[in-house]
Amino acid sequence: MAPSKQEFSLKRSSGTRSGSVLGLRPPVNSLPLRRSSAVLPSVLTFAVIVASGGLLLMIEKGLLNSVDTPPPRGNGKKFDYLSQSRHESSDADAESQIVQDIRNRTIGAVCGQKHMPHSVWALSPLQRKTLLQHVLVSEEHRFLFCYVPKVACSNWKRILKVLSGALQSVSEPLKMDHKSDLLFLSDLQPEQIRYRLQHYFKFLFVRHPMERLLSAYRNKFGEIAAYQRKYGAEIVRRYRKNPGQAAGDDVTFTEFVRYLLDEDVERMNEHWMPVYNLCQPCAINYDFIGSYERLQEDAGYVLQHVGAPPAVQFPQRQAWYNPVTPQTLQYYLCSLPPRLLADLLPKYILDFSLFSYALPNTTSQHCRH
């Protein structure tokens, strides 16, 4: 049975919900939603070619001019993410290499287009400010890490604090302070920034755009009172016919998406700002782009590459962690009015294409399953 017209809110449902869901028309180039670790290389390759090909066609025809996503930045240089020796042991490693190679080619194709700025200094002041405030610096191990909220960034910050000596262990039980004992590129002078961009190992971690978006929605509006007061109450007043005394703790996913559609991507909150705008993968030639779907394996590679002590291991997920499952994500996306989803995807199209994620499948048949 399909959901009622009144969409569920976080108070009533924040996890996987069984049953049929509302059938929606498919967006252009829609593909089945899959986690990369469960997709055969041939299927994954086809999905990414379609997604990236669609992006390049949109750019060529100027179709992205009508959406808020800014043009990509960069110099079109080839990126070398991984050594060949890392990916010779298993099918999973072979698939990971395929993802890295596709990202390499797609980023090179997009960033190599005419009139693209070639460095951090060619970005607008607002773009550069956002980027520099999200790139963390490890002087001890000479690396730069662009953190992305909702992509295990708290654990990475703990690791940086351990490596600098500010924290004894990544498992130390304390509330995470996201600013203290951390060095950001924005704390440095231009010449210091230039040197580190040229000589330090640079990496970031990415996640399926819609999965990251749903994770932010469930966490911030279902658990964090400060976000409910600051954003939730305003969203309810703006997008609900009869808001009443809005507390902001019952924002529906449809209301949240309506809010995102009215937001300028360059001024969004960092928890739902596209990764492209946070980390500018065309302005910075990242040496490695890890995946949330292969978090432990990719994090282990990075720690080994930067020479972290063997005792410093990336934390395992806590038992209480409530992940966004493919079924949960599909339910939320299928609950959206088709027009809203069609308008939402272009805001995150660069994240889909540059980082090799297939667009979600919201065909009527798939949503009824």
C-alpha positions in Angstrom: 0.0 0.0 0.0 1.4 3.4 -1.0 2.0 6.1 1.7 -0.6 8.7 2.4 -0.4 12.1 0.8 0.7 13.5 4.2 4.4 12.6 4.1 5.9 10.9 7.1 8.1 13.1 9.3 11.1 12.3 11.5 8.9 11.9 14.5 7.0 9.1 12.9 9.7 7.4 10.9 13.5 7.8 10.8 14.6 4.4 9.6 13.7 1.7 7.1 10.0 1.3 6.5 8.5 -1.8 4.8 5.7 -1.8 2.2 5.2 -0.3 -1.2 6.1 3.2 -2.0 4.8 5.9 -4.4 5.6 5.3 -8.0 7.5 8.1 -9.7 8.5 9.0 -13.2 12.2 8.3 -13.8 14.6 11.3 -14.1 16.7 11.5 -17.2 19.5 8.9 -17.3 18.1 7.2 -14.2 19.9 4.1 -13.2 19.4 1.4 -10.5 20.6 2.6 -7.1 23.4 0.3 -5.9 26.3 0.4 -3.4 29.6 0.3 -5.3 30.8 -2.7 -3.3 28.0 -4.8 -4.7 28.1 -3.8 -8.3 29.9 -5.8 -11.0 32.6 -3.8 -12.7 30.9 -4.0 -16.1 27.6 -2.7 -14.7 29.3 0.0 -12.7 31.3 1.1 -15.7 28.1 1.4 -17.8 26.3 3.4 -15.1 29.1 5.8 -14.7 29.6 6.3 -18.4 25.9 7.2 -18.7 26.1 9.6 -15.8 29.3 11.3 -16.8 28.3 11.4 -20.4 25.0 13.0 -19.5 26.9 15.7 -17.5 29.3 16.4 -20.3 26.4 16.8 -22.8 24.6 19.1 -20.4 27.8 21.3 -20.1 28.3 21.3 -23.9 24.7 22.4 -24.5 24.8 25.0 -21.7 22.0 23.2 -19.7 23.8 23.7 -16.4 23.5 27.4 -16.8 20.0 27.3 -15.5 20.9 25.6 -12.2 22.8 26.8 -9.2 25.7 24.4 -9.4 28.8 26.5 -10.4 31.1 25.5 -13.2 33.9 23.1 -12.4 37.4 24.4 -11.7 40.8 23.0 -12.6 43.6 22.4 -15.1 42.7 19.0 -16.6 45.8 17.3 -15.4 45.7 13.6 -15.0 45.3 12.3 -11.5 47.1 9.3 -10.1 45.1 8.0 -7.2 46.5 4.6 -6.4 49.6 2.6 -7.0 48.9 -0.5 -9.2 50.2 -2.9 -6.5 47.3 -2.1 -4.2 44.6 -3.5 -6.6 45.8 -6.9 -7.7 44.5 -9.2 -4.9 40.8 -9.5 -5.4 37.7 -8.7 -7.4 36.8 -6.0 -4.8 40.2 -4.4 -5.4 39.8 -4.6 -9.1 36.4 -2.9 -8.8 37.9 -0.2 -6.7 40.6 0.4 -9.3 37.9 0.8 -11.9 36.1 3.4 -9.8 39.4 5.3 -9.3 40.2 5.1 -13.1 36.7 6.4 -14.0 37.0 9.2 -11.5 40.4 10.0 -13.0 39.0 10.2 -16.6 35.8 12.1 -15.7 37.6 14.7 -13.5 40.2 15.2 -16.2 37.5 15.6 -18.9 35.4 18.1 -17.0 38.3 20.1 -15.5 40.1 20.2 -18.8 37.4 22.2 -20.5 38.0 25.8 -21.8 37.9 28.8 -19.5 38.2 26.7 -16.3 40.3 28.4 -13.6 43.4 26.4 -12.9 44.1 26.8 -9.2 42.7 27.7 -5.8 43.5 31.3 -6.5 41.3 31.4 -9.6 38.2 30.6 -7.5 35.8 33.4 -6.4 36.5 34.7 -2.9 33.5 32.8 -1.5 34.5 29.6 -3.2 38.1 29.9 -2.0 37.0 30.7 1.6 34.7 27.6 1.7 37.5 25.4 0.4 40.3 26.6 2.6 38.0 26.3 5.7 37.5 22.6 4.8 41.0 21.5 4.1 42.8 20.2 7.2 46.6 20.1 7.5 48.8 17.6 9.1 52.3 19.1 9.5 53.6 16.0 11.2 52.7 13.7 8.2 52.6 16.3 5.4 49.1 15.7 4.1 46.0 17.8 3.4 42.5 16.3 4.0 39.4 18.0 2.7 36.7 17.0 5.2 33.1 16.4 4.1 30.4 16.4 6.8 28.5 13.0 6.9 31.4 11.2 5.4 33.2 10.0 8.6 34.8 13.4 9.0 34.6 13.3 12.8 36.8 10.2 12.9 39.3 11.7 10.5 39.5 14.8 12.8 40.2 12.5 15.7 43.0 10.8 13.8 44.5 14.2 13.0 44.4 15.1 16.7 46.1 11.8 17.6 48.8 12.3 14.9 49.5 15.8 16.3 49.6 14.7 19.9 46.5 16.6 21.0 44.6 13.4 21.6 45.9 10.1 23.0 43.6 7.7 21.2 40.9 7.8 18.5 38.7 5.9 20.8 39.0 8.3 23.7 35.5 9.0 25.0 35.0 12.7 24.6 32.7 15.0 22.7 34.3 16.0 19.4 35.4 19.6 19.1 35.5 20.3 15.4 37.8 23.4 15.6 40.3 23.2 18.5 43.7 21.5 18.0 43.2 21.4 14.2 45.0 23.3 11.6 43.1 24.5 8.5 44.5 25.9 5.2 42.6 29.0 6.0 44.8 29.5 9.1 47.9 29.9 6.8 49.3 32.6 4.7 49.1 32.4 0.8 52.7 31.3 0.4 52.3 28.6 3.0 49.2 27.4 1.3 50.9 27.3 -2.1 53.8 25.2 -0.7 51.5 22.7 1.0 49.3 22.4 -2.1 52.3 21.6 -4.2 54.2 19.3 -1.8 51.7 17.6 0.6 49.7 14.4 -0.1 46.1 15.5 -0.7 42.9 13.4 -0.2 39.2 13.4 0.5 36.4 10.9 1.0 33.1 11.0 -0.8 29.7 9.3 -0.5 26.6 8.7 -2.6 25.1 12.3 -2.8 21.5 11.3 -1.9 22.6 8.9 0.8 24.7 11.7 2.4 21.8 14.1 2.0 19.4 11.7 3.8 22.0 11.1 6.5 22.2 14.8 7.2 18.4 15.2 7.2 17.9 12.3 9.7 20.7 13.4 12.0 20.2 17.2 12.1 16.4 17.3 12.2 15.9 14.1 14.1 18.6 14.4 16.8 20.2 17.9 17.0 18.0 20.5 18.8 20.2 23.4 17.6 19.5 22.5 13.9 15.8 22.1 14.7 15.6 25.6 16.1 17.9 27.3 13.5 16.8 25.5 10.3 13.8 23.3 11.1 11.5 25.9 12.5 12.1 28.2 9.5 11.6 25.4 7.0 8.2 24.5 8.6 7.1 28.1 8.6 8.2 28.6 5.0 6.9 25.4 3.4 3.9 24.1 5.5 0.4 25.5 5.0 -0.5 25.4 8.7 2.8 25.6 10.6 1.4 26.4 14.0 4.0 26.9 16.7 6.9 25.3 14.7 9.5 23.6 16.8 11.4 22.3 13.8 11.6 18.7 15.1 9.1 17.3 12.6 10.4 18.5 9.3 9.4 16.2 6.5 11.9 15.1 3.8 9.7 16.9 1.1 9.9 20.1 3.1 13.7 19.7 3.4 14.1 19.2 -0.3 11.9 22.3 -1.1 14.2 24.2 1.1 17.3 22.9 -0.7 15.9 23.9 -4.1 15.6 27.5 -2.9 19.1 27.6 -1.5 22.2 28.8 -3.3 24.7 25.9 -3.3 27.6 28.2 -2.6 25.9 29.4 0.6 24.4 26.1 1.9 25.2 24.6 5.3 28.2 22.4 5.0 26.2 19.3 5.9 24.2 19.4 2.7 26.5 21.5 0.4 27.6 19.4 -2.6 31.1 17.9 -2.1 32.2 19.7 -5.3 31.6 23.1 -3.7 33.2 22.0 -0.4 36.4 20.5 -1.8 36.7 21.9 -5.4 38.3 18.7 -7.0 39.2 20.7 -10.1 41.1 23.4 -8.3 43.0 20.9 -6.1 44.7 17.9 -7.7 43.8 15.3 -5.1 46.1 12.4 -4.9 43.4 10.1 -3.6 39.6 10.1 -3.4 38.3 7.5 -1.0 34.8 6.1 -0.8 32.5 5.9 2.1 31.4 2.5 0.7 35.0 1.2 1.2 35.8 3.3 4.2 37.9 0.9 6.2 40.0 -0.3 3.2 40.5 3.2 1.8 41.2 4.8 5.2 43.8 2.0 5.9 45.5 2.8 2.6 45.7 6.5 3.4 47.1 6.0 6.9 49.7 3.6 5.5 50.6 6.0 2.7 51.1 9.0 5.0 53.3 7.0 7.4 50.9 6.9 10.4 52.0 4.7 13.3 50.6 1.2 13.1 48.7 1.8 16.4 46.7 4.5 14.7 43.8 2.7 13.1 40.6 4.1 11.6 37.8 3.5 14.1 35.2 0.8 13.5 31.5 1.9 13.3 29.8 2.0 16.7 27.2 -0.6 17.5 24.5 2.2 17.9 25.2 3.6 14.4 22.0 3.6 12.3 23.2 3.5 8.7 21.2 4.7 5.7 20.4 1.4 3.9 19.6 1.3 0.1 16.0 0.4 1.0 15.6 3.4 3.3 17.1 5.8 0.7 14.8 4.4 -2.0 11.8 4.8 0.2 12.5 8.5 0.9 13.3 9.3 -2.7 10.2 7.5 -4.0 8.2 9.5 -1.5 9.2 12.8 -3.1 6.9 14.3 -5.8 8.6 13.6 -9.1 9.1 17.2 -10.0 11.0 17.9 -6.7 13.4 15.0 -7.4 13.9 16.1 -11.0 14.8 19.6 -9.7 17.0 18.3 -6.9 19.4 16.1 -8.9 21.0 18.9 -11.0 22.2 20.6 -7.8 24.3 17.5 -7.1 25.0 16.4 -10.7 28.7 17.1 -10.4 29.0 14.9 -7.3 27.2 12.1 -9.1 29.4 12.3 -12.2 32.8 13.3 -10.9 32.8 10.6 -8.1 31.2 7.8 -10.2 27.8 7.4 -8.5 24.8 6.2 -10.5 21.7 8.4 -10.5 18.8 6.9 -8.4 16.2 4.7 -10.0 12.7 6.0 -9.1 10.7 4.4 -11.9 7.2 3.5 -10.9 8.0 -0.2 -11.2 11.1 0.1 -9.0 9.3 2.2 -6.4 6.4 -0.2 -6.1 8.8 -3.1 -5.4 
